[in-house]
């Protein structure tokens, strides 16, 4: 699977399984590290590619997700 297709699949996965909460309260959303590990595992097991932490972060940012720092 080429890099552009991987980004597209990753974005589709995020939108489908991790919808934006619209909530900015601390501790009310998933911890990003946990979520990124879960995405990495699913991609490796079922989609035959392994996104990096940076690629996952970039996908969230491209999709307009707001992440707590």
C-alpha positions, 0 to 999 in steps of 0.5 A, spaced: 500 500 500 503 506 498 504 512 502 498 516 500 493 510 500 495 509 507 494 516 510 487 515 507 486 509 510 488 512 517 484 518 516 478 514 514 479 509 520 480 515 525 473 518 523 469 512 523 472 509 530 474 516 534 469 521 532 470 528 535 468 529 542 467 537 541 469 537 548 475 540 551 475 538 558 481 535 561 481 527 562 474 527 558 477 524 552 482 518 550 489 519 552 493 520 545 498 515 547 493 509 548 489 511 542 495 511 537 498 505 540 491 502 538 491 505 531 498 502 530 496 495 532 489 495 528 493 497 522 499 492 523 494 486 524 488 488 519 491 493 514 498 491 513 502 497 514 504 500 521 503 508 522 508 512 526 506 516 532 508 522 527 503 520 522 497 518 526 498 525 530 499 528 523 492 525 521 488 527 527 491 534 526 489 534 518 482 532 520 481 538 525 482 534 531 484 538 537 489 535 542 490 537 549 497 538 551 
